[in-house]
Amino acid sequence: MTDIKTAYVFPGQGAQFVGMGRDLYSEFHSARELFDLADKALGFSLSKLCFEGPEEDLKDTRNSQSAIVCHSLCALAAFIESGKSKLLPEPSFVAGHSLGEYSALGAGGILPYPQAILLARKRGELMAEAAAKTPGAMAAVLGLSEEILADICLKTGCYIANYNSPGQLVISGLKEAVEKASAQAAESGAMKVVPLQVSGGFHTPLMSPASSGLKAVLDSTGFDTARIPLVANTNASPLTNPQDIKSELVSQLTGGVQWQKSIENMIAAGVNTFVEIGPGKVLAGLIKRINRSVSIYNINDAASIQNFSV
């Protein structure tokens, strides 16, 4: 049997849903404790918002970011508490898609879990402020080459924000620029162009006000050296140094998410097993499109932990 080499990966924005984490809270002491700590630290009941909604409030980027990171870390804590995580070797890497990097901070031993949740809340607030000042848009473009799309972005003034998997790219920028680029992408042979339900042009220079605000917050936050290397969104390289990780979190707000390259680099380093931890199964789908030969597991609720086997 091939030696197993593992990486934990964490989802980003858009993965939230009403009811998330309720079963983890009722069935695992560690998840209950973390939700309670998060409620206390944030000064409002994030758990109630996750479990009961309303959906409109949960979707608000100021809330959804801390909710997704909280759910992901509760799922990880429950996975560890159950003993099932021991069926796989300790992860060689952690990585998160965009916001998911904040869950990876907790998983990699860089920040205590409650602090990672608080930081995600701060990020959400800063991004909401920047989006209110300069409203933007994002759209997923399926089935068009990176070269053609990069050329369209150059002409229309928008940016490639996410390099997700072969044939799946996300563009971002000012609303009119994204609309123009979307139309041109469709004309150039894209199989599908899907507008995303977001309030801003994330991962572009439109987020510069948020990145300077985030830098100030990070400068006053103590990070530990990563126990498990974090594979950076912006350059797909493993980081362990606290200062490098802080710089990555700032750059990531205005730069593209190199998800495909991150997965490919982890596979090149010997990873053959990915565990997606947190709401939804979006990353599992992307990883399958990047490389069909790796094993992928999802830990997103109590049942997935109870049924987990290798």
C-alpha angles and dihedrals in degrees: 000000000000115000110257117236114184140204127186115218128190130206128238138216120330094042094097122111135171109266095033113153097004093119092044089053094051097042107037127055093205093054092047091050093050095047089050092049091049092050090051095045094046094045094231136068105273088166092059090049091050094045101039108015134175089227093219091060093043090052092054105109091229089063104027094060095057090039094056094045091047092050092047093050092044089053090049092047090049091047089054093043091053091056089232092113087069090068085077129047119260107281117267091206141014124207137169133199106243104301087021088076087076091058087048089056088063095041093048094053092247096120135011110260097250091051092052089053092050091049090051089053090052091049090051092051093049092048092048090052092049091047092050090054094046112018112211140171141218133208134187114231116202127196101009125116120250091237094056093044093048089054091050090049091051091053096044100038100244132115142233101247103175129031093194109163139321106309095008119097130154124217125204140181142090112355095246092047092051091047090051093046091046091055092047092047090054090048090049092058106272109162091220140355115200122188110223123228097243133126099221149032094262121192093026135096087269085081094058093110089054093048093054090048091048092049090057091050093047092048088063095043121090114227124191123221106271114264087199118031115253115222106224122233095217100053105007091236126135114252130193104158113098094223092050090050092050090050089050093053090052095045091046092066092064100025136071125271108241094201099151092050091046092055092043091050092050090049090049087053089057104269111148100161127059125189114198108205121192140036120341133359102258096122093049088057092050093047091051089055091049097048125357095192099069125090116245127193130184125215106185108128144011093275093054089054095045092048095043115128134151 
